[in-house]
Every structure is written in structure tokens, then in C-alpha cells.
Amino acid sequence: MSRPKKLDDATIDRWVATHPGWDRVSQTALAKTFKLPTFAAALDFVVRVGKEADRRDHHPDVELGWGRARFLWTTHDAGGITQLDLELAEATEKLAG
């Protein structure tokens, strides 16, 4: 299986412009914090995203707290954001409802 290639800045900027709440972090990752009503809801959300990440063999960095979950998507071996990161950020949005 070939690994995805890093996307150009214009492609990433267009994607971010059409996906509210997502930001570029250090030019190498996509990040968004989701607000949830309780810690249990945030944990459940992280687990659901984690299952999708495992299915795609691509895993985010996650910060979990009371009523919030923050996801950072990047492809370390590509040195930045790839199409796979965009796809999994979109999957994260769908799982958030």
C-alpha cells in the first residue's frame, strides 16, 4: 500500500475555508475542538473516531477533557497534511453529527 503524499497549501487552504472550525496547526496538521455535553459523551465520541481511524490505519492525536475532544490529523511520514487527513477530518465531522 502506498502512503499518501503531502498536499499543497492551496488545496489545504480551500478545504479549511469550506470546513468551519478546522484550522491548520503549525502548517502540518488539521485541528478542531468539538464541544460535547459531558465527559462521557466526549469519551464516546473519541472512541467512535478511534474505531474509524483504526479501520483506515491512520490515527489522530487526541486531547480529551470534560465536554470536549480535540483532534489533530496529520501524516507524519509525509511531513504534513494529506488527502487521508482530509478524509478522516470529514469522517470526524460526520461522527460528531
DOFIPA-267179 format. One record per residue: residue in one letter; x, y, z of N, C-alpha, C, CB in turn. Coordinates in pm, 1 decimal. Glycine has a CB too. Example, Ala and Ser with C-alpha at 12.3 -4.5 7.8 and 13.67 -1.06 7.14 Angstrom:
2
+-------+----------+----------+----------+----------+----------+----------+----------+----------+----------+----------+----------+----------+
: milum :   n_east :  n_north :     n_up :  ca_east : ca_north :    ca_up :   c_east :  c_north :     c_up :  cb_east : cb_north :    cb_up :
+-------+----------+----------+----------+----------+----------+----------+----------+----------+----------+----------+----------+----------+
:     A :   1319.0 :   -569.0 :    780.0 :   1230.0 :   -450.0 :    780.0 :   1320.0 :   -330.0 :    780.0 :   1130.8 :   -447.3 :    904.6 :
:     S :   1285.0 :   -225.0 :    708.0 :   1367.0 :   -106.0 :    714.0 :   1290.0 :      3.0 :    787.0 :   1408.4 :    -59.8 :    572.5 :
+-------+----------+----------+----------+----------+----------+----------+----------+----------+----------+----------+----------+----------+
! end
This chain:
97
+-------+----------+----------+----------+----------+----------+----------+----------+----------+----------+----------+----------+----------+
: milum :   n_east :  n_north :     n_up :  ca_east : ca_north :    ca_up :   c_east :  c_north :     c_up :  cb_east : cb_north :    cb_up :
+-------+----------+----------+----------+----------+----------+----------+----------+----------+----------+----------+----------+----------+
:     M :     85.1 :   -118.8 :      0.0 :      0.0 :      0.0 :      0.0 :     89.3 :    124.6 :      0.0 :    -96.7 :      0.1 :    123.6 :
:     S :     67.6 :    212.2 :    -95.3 :    148.5 :    334.3 :    -99.8 :     92.5 :    436.5 :     -0.8 :    151.6 :    393.7 :   -243.9 :
:     R :    181.4 :    511.8 :     57.9 :    141.9 :    613.0 :    154.1 :    101.4 :    740.3 :     80.5 :    256.1 :    641.4 :    254.0 :
:     P :      8.9 :    816.0 :    138.2 :    -34.7 :    940.1 :     74.1 :     75.1 :   1045.6 :     73.5 :   -157.8 :    994.7 :    144.2 :
:     K :     63.4 :   1135.7 :    -22.8 :    160.1 :   1245.1 :    -38.1 :    104.9 :   1373.1 :     24.8 :    193.5 :   1268.5 :   -188.0 :
:     K :    196.0 :   1454.2 :     74.6 :    161.0 :   1583.8 :    133.6 :     92.1 :   1670.3 :     28.2 :    287.6 :   1655.9 :    189.7 :
:     L :    -17.0 :   1736.5 :     70.3 :    -91.4 :   1824.8 :    -19.2 :    -28.8 :   1963.5 :    -24.9 :   -236.8 :   1835.1 :     25.3 :
:     D :    -55.1 :   2033.5 :   -134.8 :     -5.5 :   2170.3 :   -147.2 :    -91.5 :   2264.8 :    -63.1 :     -4.6 :   2215.1 :   -295.7 :
:     D :    -33.2 :   2379.1 :    -28.5 :   -100.5 :   2475.6 :     58.7 :   -234.8 :   2522.0 :      4.3 :    -11.9 :   2594.8 :     80.5 :
:     A :   -244.6 :   2545.4 :   -125.5 :   -369.9 :   2595.4 :   -184.0 :   -482.8 :   2494.6 :   -165.3 :   -351.1 :   2626.2 :   -333.9 :
:     T :   -454.9 :   2367.6 :   -183.1 :   -556.8 :   2263.3 :   -164.7 :   -603.7 :   2260.0 :    -20.1 :   -501.8 :   2125.1 :   -205.9 :
:     I :   -509.9 :   2266.5 :     71.5 :   -544.2 :   2264.0 :    214.7 :   -623.3 :   2388.8 :    252.3 :   -416.2 :   2253.6 :    301.8 :
:     D :   -580.0 :   2504.2 :    204.4 :   -649.3 :   2629.6 :    236.2 :   -793.3 :   2628.2 :    183.9 :   -572.9 :   2749.4 :    176.6 :
:     R :   -814.8 :   2574.3 :     63.7 :   -951.6 :   2563.9 :      9.7 :  -1036.1 :   2473.0 :     97.8 :   -949.6 :   2510.2 :   -135.9 :
:     W :   -978.6 :   2362.0 :    142.5 :  -1052.6 :   2268.5 :    227.1 :  -1089.9 :   2336.0 :    359.4 :   -969.2 :   2140.2 :    253.0 :
:     V :   -994.3 :   2400.4 :    424.7 :  -1019.8 :   2466.9 :    553.4 :  -1127.5 :   2574.5 :    538.0 :   -889.4 :   2529.5 :    609.0 :
:     A :  -1125.4 :   2646.3 :    427.0 :  -1223.2 :   2753.0 :    404.0 :  -1366.5 :   2700.6 :    395.5 :  -1188.9 :   2827.7 :    276.6 :
:     T :  -1382.7 :   2574.4 :    361.1 :  -1516.7 :   2517.1 :    346.5 :  -1554.6 :   2422.5 :    460.3 :  -1526.3 :   2443.7 :    215.5 :
:     H :  -1472.4 :   2415.2 :    563.4 :  -1499.1 :   2327.6 :    677.1 :  -1483.6 :   2406.8 :    807.1 :  -1403.9 :   2204.4 :    675.8 :
:     P :  -1591.8 :   2470.5 :    851.7 :  -1587.9 :   2556.9 :    969.6 :  -1531.9 :   2486.0 :   1092.9 :  -1726.8 :   2608.6 :    999.6 :
:     G :  -1449.7 :   2559.5 :   1165.2 :  -1394.2 :   2510.3 :   1289.9 :  -1260.2 :   2440.0 :   1276.7 :  -1489.9 :   2418.7 :   1352.1 :
:     W :  -1225.3 :   2399.1 :   1155.4 :  -1096.8 :   2333.2 :   1134.0 :   -991.4 :   2438.7 :   1105.9 :  -1104.9 :   2231.0 :   1017.6 :
:     D :   -874.2 :   2420.5 :   1165.4 :   -762.3 :   2512.3 :   1147.1 :   -637.1 :   2433.3 :   1113.7 :   -740.1 :   2598.7 :   1273.2 :
:     R :   -544.2 :   2502.8 :   1047.7 :   -411.1 :   2445.2 :   1027.5 :   -327.6 :   2477.1 :   1150.4 :   -343.2 :   2500.2 :    896.9 :
:     V :   -256.0 :   2378.8 :   1198.9 :   -170.4 :   2394.6 :   1315.3 :    -27.1 :   2371.9 :   1269.4 :   -210.4 :   2295.6 :   1430.8 :
:     S :     57.7 :   2471.2 :   1290.3 :    199.3 :   2462.9 :   1251.3 :    217.1 :   2422.7 :   1105.0 :    272.1 :   2363.0 :   1340.6 :
:     Q :    120.3 :   2452.0 :   1024.2 :    122.6 :   2420.3 :    880.5 :    133.1 :   2270.8 :    851.4 :    238.1 :   2491.5 :    814.6 :
:     T :    127.2 :   2185.7 :    953.2 :    146.0 :   2042.7 :    930.7 :     29.6 :   1956.1 :    976.5 :    269.0 :   1997.9 :    999.6 :
:     A :    -73.3 :   2016.2 :   1036.3 :   -185.1 :   1936.8 :   1088.1 :   -315.4 :   2015.0 :   1076.8 :   -159.8 :   1895.9 :   1234.8 :
:     L :   -424.6 :   1940.6 :   1075.8 :   -558.7 :   1997.8 :   1084.6 :   -608.2 :   1973.1 :   1226.0 :   -656.4 :   1935.7 :    977.4 :
:     A :   -672.7 :   2072.1 :   1286.6 :   -720.6 :   2056.6 :   1423.6 :   -859.5 :   2117.0 :   1439.6 :   -623.1 :   2121.4 :   1522.2 :
:     K :   -937.8 :   2052.2 :   1524.9 :  -1068.3 :   2106.3 :   1562.1 :  -1105.1 :   2053.9 :   1699.8 :  -1177.3 :   2068.7 :   1457.3 :
:     T :  -1164.0 :   2142.4 :   1780.7 :  -1216.7 :   2104.5 :   1910.4 :  -1367.4 :   2093.9 :   1900.3 :  -1175.2 :   2205.8 :   2019.6 :
:     F :  -1420.3 :   1982.4 :   1945.1 :  -1564.5 :   1958.1 :   1946.3 :  -1613.7 :   1970.9 :   2089.1 :  -1599.5 :   1817.7 :   1887.6 :
:     K :  -1725.5 :   2040.8 :   2107.9 :  -1787.4 :   2057.3 :   2239.1 :  -1896.5 :   1951.9 :   2253.7 :  -1845.5 :   2201.8 :   2257.2 :
:     L :  -1898.0 :   1885.8 :   2367.9 :  -1996.4 :   1782.4 :   2396.6 :  -2055.2 :   1806.9 :   2534.4 :  -1933.4 :   1641.3 :   2388.0 :
:     P :  -2171.9 :   1748.5 :   2564.2 :  -2239.7 :   1785.1 :   2688.9 :  -2175.6 :   1730.5 :   2816.4 :  -2379.9 :   1738.4 :   2682.8 :
:     T :  -2100.9 :   1620.0 :   2807.7 :  -2042.1 :   1559.3 :   2927.3 :  -1907.9 :   1496.6 :   2892.0 :  -2137.5 :   1453.0 :   2988.4 :
:     F :  -1835.3 :   1456.7 :   2995.8 :  -1711.2 :   1383.8 :   2972.5 :  -1739.8 :   1250.9 :   2903.3 :  -1636.6 :   1360.2 :   3105.0 :
:     A :  -1844.9 :   1180.6 :   2947.3 :  -1878.9 :   1050.9 :   2888.2 :  -1910.9 :   1065.2 :   2739.3 :  -1998.4 :    988.1 :   2962.2 :
:     A :  -1981.2 :   1170.6 :   2702.6 :  -2012.8 :   1193.6 :   2561.1 :  -1886.3 :   1220.5 :   2480.7 :  -2110.6 :   1311.3 :   2546.2 :
:     A :  -1794.8 :   1297.4 :   2538.1 :  -1668.0 :   1325.5 :   2470.0 :  -1586.4 :   1197.2 :   2454.0 :  -1586.5 :   1431.2 :   2548.2 :
:     L :  -1582.4 :   1116.2 :   2558.3 :  -1508.6 :    990.5 :   2552.3 :  -1569.4 :    896.7 :   2447.6 :  -1507.1 :    922.7 :   2690.3 :
:     D :  -1700.0 :    887.4 :   2444.8 :  -1767.8 :    804.3 :   2345.5 :  -1734.3 :    851.0 :   2203.3 :  -1920.5 :    807.4 :   2368.2 :
:     F :  -1733.5 :    980.6 :   2183.9 :  -1700.0 :   1036.9 :   2052.9 :  -1557.0 :   1000.3 :   2014.1 :  -1717.7 :   1190.4 :   2053.6 :
:     V :  -1464.0 :   1013.4 :   2107.5 :  -1324.6 :    978.0 :   2080.2 :  -1314.2 :    830.2 :   2041.7 :  -1235.4 :   1008.2 :   2203.3 :
:     V :  -1386.8 :    744.4 :   2110.4 :  -1383.1 :    601.4 :   2078.6 :  -1438.2 :    575.7 :   1938.5 :  -1463.1 :    520.7 :   2182.9 :
:     R :  -1547.8 :    641.8 :   1902.0 :  -1604.7 :    622.7 :   1768.1 :  -1507.8 :    669.2 :   1659.5 :  -1737.9 :    698.3 :   1755.4 :
:     V :  -1443.4 :    783.5 :   1681.0 :  -1343.4 :    830.7 :   1584.6 :  -1225.1 :    733.7 :   1581.9 :  -1295.3 :    974.8 :   1620.3 :
:     G :  -1186.4 :    683.8 :   1697.9 :  -1076.1 :    588.6 :   1705.2 :  -1102.3 :    462.0 :   1627.0 :  -1048.0 :    553.7 :   1847.7 :
:     K :  -1223.8 :    413.8 :   1629.9 :  -1259.4 :    294.4 :   1552.5 :  -1247.5 :    320.9 :   1402.9 :  -1402.2 :    248.6 :   1586.7 :
:     E :  -1292.2 :    437.5 :   1359.1 :  -1278.2 :    473.9 :   1217.4 :  -1131.0 :    489.6 :   1181.5 :  -1355.2 :    604.8 :   1186.2 :
:     A :  -1053.4 :    549.6 :   1270.7 :   -910.0 :    565.7 :   1246.8 :   -842.4 :    429.5 :   1232.7 :   -844.7 :    646.0 :   1360.9 :
:     D :   -877.0 :    336.3 :   1318.7 :   -820.0 :    201.9 :   1308.7 :   -857.8 :    136.2 :   1176.2 :   -867.1 :    114.9 :   1426.1 :
:     R :   -982.8 :    153.5 :   1136.9 :  -1029.1 :     94.8 :   1010.5 :   -946.4 :    145.2 :    892.5 :  -1177.6 :    126.9 :    987.8 :
:     R :   -906.0 :    272.8 :    899.0 :   -828.6 :    335.3 :    790.6 :   -677.7 :    329.5 :    815.5 :   -871.6 :    480.5 :    773.2 :
:     D :   -635.9 :    272.3 :    929.1 :   -495.2 :    262.7 :    968.3 :   -426.3 :    399.4 :    965.6 :   -421.6 :    165.3 :    876.0 :
:     H :   -495.4 :    496.7 :   1024.7 :   -443.2 :    633.3 :   1031.4 :   -501.0 :    696.9 :   1157.0 :   -479.8 :    717.1 :    901.9 :
:     H :   -416.6 :    744.0 :   1246.9 :   -462.3 :    779.4 :   1380.5 :   -431.2 :    924.7 :   1416.5 :   -399.6 :    687.2 :   1482.0 :
:     P :   -528.8 :    994.6 :   1475.3 :   -507.5 :   1133.4 :   1514.6 :   -441.1 :   1143.5 :   1650.8 :   -639.2 :   1208.4 :   1515.7 :
:     D :   -390.1 :   1261.3 :   1679.0 :   -357.9 :   1297.2 :   1816.5 :   -488.2 :   1349.3 :   1875.4 :   -239.8 :   1404.7 :   1825.7 :
:     V :   -516.8 :   1312.5 :   1998.7 :   -644.6 :   1346.7 :   2062.2 :   -618.6 :   1409.1 :   2198.0 :   -735.4 :   1221.5 :   2076.5 :
:     E :   -692.3 :   1516.0 :   2227.2 :   -696.5 :   1574.6 :   2361.0 :   -839.8 :   1561.0 :   2410.0 :   -648.7 :   1725.8 :   2361.1 :
:     L :   -856.6 :   1502.3 :   2527.2 :   -988.6 :   1475.3 :   2581.6 :  -1002.9 :   1545.9 :   2714.7 :  -1012.6 :   1324.0 :   2597.1 :
:     G :  -1114.7 :   1611.7 :   2734.3 :  -1143.3 :   1677.4 :   2861.1 :  -1292.5 :   1677.4 :   2886.2 :  -1088.6 :   1820.7 :   2862.4 :
:     W :  -1333.2 :   1737.9 :   2996.9 :  -1475.0 :   1741.1 :   3027.8 :  -1549.1 :   1819.9 :   2919.9 :  -1499.4 :   1802.9 :   3167.5 :
:     G :  -1635.4 :   1750.2 :   2846.8 :  -1719.4 :   1815.5 :   2747.4 :  -1646.6 :   1861.0 :   2622.3 :  -1785.2 :   1931.3 :   2808.5 :
:     R :  -1527.7 :   1807.4 :   2597.9 :  -1457.3 :   1848.4 :   2475.6 :  -1364.2 :   1738.3 :   2427.9 :  -1377.8 :   1978.0 :   2499.3 :
:     A :  -1343.4 :   1737.8 :   2298.2 :  -1246.2 :   1647.8 :   2235.9 :  -1182.8 :   1723.1 :   2120.4 :  -1313.2 :   1513.6 :   2186.9 :
:     R :  -1050.8 :   1725.4 :   2118.6 :   -977.3 :   1794.6 :   2012.8 :   -899.7 :   1690.5 :   1933.0 :   -881.3 :   1903.8 :   2071.8 :
:     F :   -912.8 :   1699.5 :   1801.0 :   -846.0 :   1605.9 :   1711.3 :   -745.4 :   1681.0 :   1625.8 :   -948.4 :   1531.3 :   1622.4 :
:     L :   -628.9 :   1623.5 :   1610.0 :   -526.5 :   1675.1 :   1518.4 :   -495.8 :   1564.1 :   1418.5 :   -395.6 :   1721.3 :   1595.7 :
:     W :   -518.0 :   1594.6 :   1292.6 :   -490.0 :   1499.6 :   1185.2 :   -367.5 :   1544.8 :   1108.1 :   -611.4 :   1485.3 :   1090.7 :
:     T :   -271.3 :   1456.2 :   1093.4 :   -152.1 :   1480.7 :   1013.4 :    -95.7 :   1346.6 :    969.8 :    -46.2 :   1563.1 :   1092.7 :
:     T :    -15.6 :   1347.8 :    866.5 :     51.7 :   1226.2 :    820.7 :    200.4 :   1248.0 :    844.4 :     20.6 :   1194.4 :    667.9 :
:     H :    249.6 :   1193.7 :    954.0 :    387.2 :   1218.7 :    995.8 :    489.1 :   1178.7 :    889.1 :    416.1 :   1144.0 :   1124.2 :
:     D :    470.5 :   1061.8 :    828.6 :    571.0 :   1017.2 :    731.6 :    567.5 :   1096.0 :    601.0 :    551.6 :    870.9 :    701.8 :
:     A :    460.2 :   1172.3 :    577.4 :    454.2 :   1260.6 :    460.1 :    499.5 :   1402.0 :    496.1 :    311.1 :   1264.0 :    402.3 :
:     G :    514.0 :   1430.1 :    624.1 :    558.5 :   1561.4 :    667.6 :    450.6 :   1667.7 :    666.4 :    670.0 :   1605.5 :    582.8 :
:     G :    323.6 :   1626.3 :    672.2 :    217.0 :   1725.5 :    673.8 :     81.3 :   1665.2 :    643.8 :    246.6 :   1834.4 :    575.2 :
:     I :     -5.3 :   1747.4 :    589.2 :   -144.8 :   1711.6 :    565.1 :   -157.4 :   1643.8 :    428.6 :   -236.1 :   1837.0 :    572.8 :
:     T :   -227.0 :   1529.6 :    428.9 :   -250.7 :   1453.5 :    306.6 :   -400.7 :   1440.0 :    282.2 :   -184.3 :   1314.0 :    315.0 :
:     Q :   -436.0 :   1381.9 :    169.8 :   -576.2 :   1356.1 :    138.4 :   -640.2 :   1267.4 :    245.5 :   -589.0 :   1290.1 :     -0.2 :
:     L :   -565.5 :   1174.8 :    299.0 :   -616.2 :   1087.9 :    404.7 :   -656.4 :   1168.4 :    528.2 :   -511.3 :    983.3 :    442.1 :
:     D :   -580.7 :   1271.1 :    560.9 :   -617.3 :   1357.8 :    674.0 :   -747.8 :   1431.4 :    646.9 :   -505.3 :   1458.9 :    702.6 :
:     L :   -763.9 :   1481.4 :    524.9 :   -888.5 :   1550.0 :    489.5 :  -1006.5 :   1454.5 :    500.9 :   -880.4 :   1608.0 :    346.8 :
:     E :   -989.6 :   1333.9 :    449.7 :  -1097.7 :   1235.2 :    454.4 :  -1133.8 :   1199.4 :    598.2 :  -1057.7 :   1108.9 :    377.4 :
:     L :  -1034.2 :   1182.5 :    682.3 :  -1064.6 :   1145.8 :    820.4 :  -1115.4 :   1264.2 :    902.1 :   -941.5 :   1087.3 :    886.5 :
:     A :  -1075.9 :   1384.5 :    868.6 :  -1136.3 :   1501.5 :    933.1 :  -1284.7 :   1509.2 :    896.7 :  -1062.7 :   1632.3 :    890.9 :
:     E :  -1316.7 :   1480.9 :    771.0 :  -1457.1 :   1479.2 :    730.2 :  -1533.9 :   1366.1 :    799.6 :  -1467.8 :   1464.3 :    577.7 :
:     A :  -1471.5 :   1250.5 :    814.8 :  -1534.5 :   1141.0 :    887.2 :  -1557.9 :   1179.7 :   1033.0 :  -1448.3 :   1014.1 :    878.6 :
:     T :  -1464.7 :   1252.6 :   1092.5 :  -1478.8 :   1301.7 :   1228.9 :  -1603.3 :   1389.8 :   1239.6 :  -1352.6 :   1380.0 :   1272.2 :
:     E :  -1620.5 :   1479.7 :   1142.0 :  -1738.5 :   1567.4 :   1139.0 :  -1866.6 :   1485.1 :   1133.9 :  -1732.1 :   1662.9 :   1018.0 :
:     K :  -1870.3 :   1384.4 :   1047.5 :  -1991.0 :   1301.1 :   1034.4 :  -2021.1 :   1228.4 :   1164.1 :  -1974.8 :   1199.5 :    920.3 :
:     L :  -1917.3 :   1178.4 :   1229.8 :  -1938.1 :   1108.0 :   1356.1 :  -1985.5 :   1202.7 :   1466.3 :  -1809.5 :   1038.2 :   1399.2 :
:     A :  -1950.4 :   1330.3 :   1454.4 :  -1995.3 :   1429.7 :   1552.4 :  -2144.8 :   1457.6 :   1538.2 :  -1915.9 :   1560.2 :   1536.6 :
:     G :  -2198.3 :   1427.5 :   1418.0 :  -2340.2 :   1450.6 :   1394.5 :  -2364.6 :   1585.9 :   1351.5 :  -2420.4 :   1422.7 :   1513.1 :
+-------+----------+----------+----------+----------+----------+----------+----------+----------+----------+----------+----------+----------+
! end
